[in-house]
Amino acid sequence: MLALQSPTQPDVLDFLIAVVFAAGLAMLIFRHADKHGSRHATAWGLFTFLAALIAIPLYFLNYWHRKSNRPR
Protein backbone atom coordinates (compact mmCIF):
# COMPACT_ATOMS: atom_id res chain seq x y z
CA MET A 1 0.00 0.00 0.00
CA LEU A 2 1.38 3.42 -0.96
CA ALA A 3 1.43 6.10 1.66
CA LEU A 4 0.18 9.37 0.27
CA GLN A 5 1.79 12.49 1.59
CA SER A 6 -0.56 15.26 2.59
CA PRO A 7 -0.11 18.42 0.48
CA THR A 8 -0.10 20.51 3.65
CA GLN A 9 2.64 18.46 5.31
CA PRO A 10 6.07 19.89 4.41
CA ASP A 11 8.94 17.49 3.94
CA VAL A 12 12.61 17.82 4.82
CA LEU A 13 13.52 19.37 1.47
CA ASP A 14 10.90 22.12 1.90
CA PHE A 15 12.30 22.86 5.35
CA LEU A 16 15.88 23.05 4.08
CA ILE A 17 14.89 25.36 1.23
CA ALA A 18 13.09 27.65 3.68
CA VAL A 19 16.08 27.72 6.04
CA VAL A 20 18.54 28.48 3.23
CA PHE A 21 16.26 31.23 1.88
CA ALA A 22 15.81 32.78 5.36
CA ALA A 23 19.56 32.61 6.01
CA GLY A 24 20.27 34.33 2.69
CA LEU A 25 17.82 37.13 3.48
CA ALA A 26 19.32 37.50 6.96
CA MET A 27 22.84 37.79 5.53
CA LEU A 28 21.72 40.45 3.04
CA ILE A 29 20.01 42.52 5.74
CA PHE A 30 23.01 42.13 8.08
CA ARG A 31 25.42 43.22 5.34
CA HIS A 32 23.29 46.23 4.44
CA ALA A 33 22.87 47.27 8.09
CA ASP A 34 26.57 46.84 8.83
CA LYS A 35 27.60 48.76 5.71
CA HIS A 36 25.35 51.68 6.65
CA GLY A 37 26.56 51.90 10.25
CA SER A 38 23.71 50.31 12.18
CA ARG A 39 24.74 49.58 15.75
CA HIS A 40 22.38 46.58 15.76
CA ALA A 41 23.23 44.84 12.48
CA THR A 42 23.40 41.41 14.12
CA ALA A 43 19.99 41.87 15.74
CA TRP A 44 18.47 42.91 12.41
CA GLY A 45 19.96 39.83 10.75
CA LEU A 46 18.67 37.51 13.46
CA PHE A 47 15.23 39.11 13.45
CA THR A 48 15.11 38.71 9.66
CA PHE A 49 15.98 35.03 9.95
CA LEU A 50 13.24 34.43 12.51
CA ALA A 51 10.49 36.62 11.04
CA ALA A 52 11.39 37.87 7.56
CA LEU A 53 7.93 39.12 6.60
CA ILE A 54 7.94 41.48 9.58
CA ALA A 55 11.65 42.29 9.87
CA ILE A 56 12.47 43.35 6.31
CA PRO A 57 9.82 46.09 6.03
CA LEU A 58 10.59 47.29 9.57
CA TYR A 59 14.32 47.41 8.84
CA PHE A 60 13.93 49.49 5.68
CA LEU A 61 11.39 51.82 7.29
CA ASN A 62 13.86 52.35 10.13
CA TYR A 63 16.73 52.87 7.66
CA TRP A 64 14.83 55.41 5.56
CA HIS A 65 13.62 57.23 8.67
CA ARG A 66 17.16 57.46 10.09
CA LYS A 67 18.54 58.51 6.72
CA SER A 68 15.98 61.33 6.31
CA ASN A 69 16.64 62.67 9.83
CA ARG A 70 20.43 62.98 9.44
CA PRO A 71 21.82 66.49 9.40
CA ARG A 72 23.29 67.35 6.03
C-alpha positions in Angstrom: 0.0 0.0 0.0 1.4 3.4 -1.0 1.4 6.1 1.7 0.2 9.4 0.3 1.8 12.5 1.6 -0.6 15.3 2.6 -0.1 18.4 0.5 -0.1 20.5 3.7 2.6 18.5 5.3 6.1 19.9 4.4 8.9 17.5 3.9 12.6 17.8 4.8 13.5 19.4 1.5 10.9 22.1 1.9 12.3 22.9 5.3 15.9 23.1 4.1 14.9 25.4 1.2 13.1 27.7 3.7 16.1 27.7 6.0 18.5 28.5 3.2 16.3 31.2 1.9 15.8 32.8 5.4 19.6 32.6 6.0 20.3 34.3 2.7 17.8 37.1 3.5 19.3 37.5 7.0 22.8 37.8 5.5 21.7 40.4 3.0 20.0 42.5 5.7 23.0 42.1 8.1 25.4 43.2 5.3 23.3 46.2 4.4 22.9 47.3 8.1 26.6 46.8 8.8 27.6 48.8 5.7 25.4 51.7 6.7 26.6 51.9 10.3 23.7 50.3 12.2 24.7 49.6 15.8 22.4 46.6 15.8 23.2 44.8 12.5 23.4 41.4 14.1 20.0 41.9 15.7 18.5 42.9 12.4 20.0 39.8 10.8 18.7 37.5 13.5 15.2 39.1 13.4 15.1 38.7 9.7 16.0 35.0 9.9 13.2 34.4 12.5 10.5 36.6 11.0 11.4 37.9 7.6 7.9 39.1 6.6 7.9 41.5 9.6 11.6 42.3 9.9 12.5 43.4 6.3 9.8 46.1 6.0 10.6 47.3 9.6 14.3 47.4 8.8 13.9 49.5 5.7 11.4 51.8 7.3 13.9 52.3 10.1 16.7 52.9 7.7 14.8 55.4 5.6 13.6 57.2 8.7 17.2 57.5 10.1 18.5 58.5 6.7 16.0 61.3 6.3 16.6 62.7 9.8 20.4 63.0 9.4 21.8 66.5 9.4 23.3 67.4 6.0 
